[in-house]
Amino acid sequence: MILKKKMILVAGALVLLALTLPSCRRAPDEAQVREAIAAMVQAAETGSAGGVGKPLSEDFDGNAGRLDRRGLTGMVRLLALRGDHVGVTMGPVSIERRGERLVATFTATLSSGGKLLPDQLGVYRVESAWRNEDGDWRCYTATWERVM
């Protein structure tokens, strides 16, 4: 009788463990990249340079050397200090796996920017490449071109 109760308790514990394990898993890789992109957009709109820089790798390269991590976060910081607001409207994000890396492609519309960025307003096609660094997906390169 005691052995039977112990077996029932063990079986119950295993069922509970099996039910809680899926909730401990991390989001799928593609979802993590989408969340990071959305967080960067929100950070840019609120003027948070740290929030924009957080998902970027230390060796981030923007448009083949035109803008690095420090330059991008510095630009967001300068806009915030000037009181300028950047509005970003995102198009759908398409994610493709390329080996160990993920490539996210989307459009982004810059709708404001004050006096500092008037020539950069418009619609851009963006392609960003992401790699897993110690369990976090980081953008290590991005290219963008104005399409409108």
N, C-alpha and C positions, 0 to 999 in steps of 0.2 A: 504494500500500500504506500509506504514512504517512497520507495523507488519510483512508483508510478507518478506521485505528486512532483518529485524532482524532475522527472522526464517532461511532465506538462509545463513546469516552470521554465525549464531550459528551452523547450519548443516555443513557448510564449516569448521568451527573451530573444530568440533567434528571429521570430516573426517581426517583433518591434525593431530590431536592428536592421532587418531587411527593408522595412518601411521607411526608416530614417536615413539610410545611406544615400538614396537619390537626392535628398535635399542638401546633402553635404557636398555634392559635386559642383564644380565650377560651371559657369555657363559655357556653351559651345564656343569654340574659337571665333567663329564669325560674329556671334552675338557680342562677344567681348570687344571686337574691333568696332562694331556699330555703336556700342555704348561709349567707347573712347572718342569716336568722331562726334557724337552728339554732345559729350561733355566738353570737347574743345570748342564747339560752336557756342554753347552756352557761356563758356569762359570768355570767349572773344567778345560776345555781346555785353557781358558785364564788366569787361576790362580787367579780367584776372589773368595776368601774365603767367603766374604759376600754374593756373589751370590749363592754359594753352600749352605750356611746356611739359606738363606732367606726362602725357602719353608719348612724347617725342624721345627718341634715343639721344644719347649724348653726342653721337656723331651724325645727327640729322642733317640731311642735305636737301635743300629746296631749290628746284629748278636749276639743277646742275651747277651748284655753287653760288647761286645768286643770293640765297638766304639760308643761314644756318640756324640752329636752335636759339642761340643767344640773340641773333638779329631779329628773329620772329618775336620772341618774348619781349625784347626791348621795344619793338614797334608797338605791341599791345600796351606795354607800360606807358609809353609816351602818349598814345591816344588817350589812355585813362587820365593821365596827369593834365592833359589839355582839356579834358571834359568832353572829348569827342566820342560819339557813339558809333559803333560798327554794327550794322544790321546784317544778319546772314540768313538767307533762306536756302534750305537744302532741298535738292532733288533726291530721288531714290538712290540708295547706295547699293551697288552691285559688288559682290565679293567673290573672288576666284582664288582657289588654292593653287599655288605653284610650288610644288615640293614642300619644303618646311615653312614657306612664307605664304602670306596672304596679300592679295592686291585688291584694294577697294577703289572703285571708280564711281564718281558722282558729279553732279553739277552743284555749284554754289553761287548764289547771287549776293553780291555786296550791295546793299541798298542805301548805305549812308557811310559817313566817314569824316564828316567835318571838312576843315580846310586842308588837313594833312594828306588825305587820300582821294581828292576829287577825280583824278585821272584813272584811278584803279577801280572805280565803281563799274558794275556790270555783271555779266554772267560768265562763269569760268567752268571749264571742264577740268576736273582734278583726278589724278591717279596717284594713289598713295600705296607704298609698300610697307608691310608690317612683318616683324619677326618676334618670336617669343624670347623674352629675356627674363630668366629666373621666374617663369610662371606668369609674367605680364606681357601683353602684346604691346609693342612699341613701334611707332612709325619711324622708319629710318631714312626714308626718302619720299619725296613727293614732287610731282610736276603739275603745272597748271598753265592753261592758256585761255585767254579771253575769247569767248565765242560770240559775244554780243556787247 
